């Protein structure tokens, strides 16, 4: 089975990796390719990209928090108005009950 794997499957897998991932180098390991080179510390930071990304993330977080507070305030207003309606209905029932007792 190992011979068939090395003879048939491994070359096919390498061809697939080369076509799909553009991988040209393969590790000596049978199961995984060699790791890709790491980015240097200053790479991707040339034009202040990191600061732009951090600012965008900070703005997104602030917007989300603001939206959450607004939604919570609207929910509290709705609850308060519902409570007022229930209290008014209870008062009306009490008035009706008092009117029936008086008759």
C-alpha positions, 0 to 999 in steps of 0.5 A: 500500500505504501508503494502504491501511495508513493507511486500514484497518490503522492505525485497526484497530490503534489500536482494538485497543490501546485495547481491550486495553491501555486506551491512549488516547493515540497517538504521532505516530510511525507505529509506536509509541505515546508512552512512558508517564510514568515513576514518580517516585523516591518512588512505591511506597516510601510504606509501606516496600514497597521494604524489605519486598520487599528483606527478602523477597528476602534471606530467599528467598536465605538459604533457598535457600542453606540448602536447597542446603547441606542437600542437599549435606550429604545427598549427601556422607553418601550418597556416604560410605555408598556408599564404606563399602559398596564398601570392605566388599565389597572386604574380603569379596572379599579374605577370600574370595580368601584363603580359596580360596588357603589351600585 
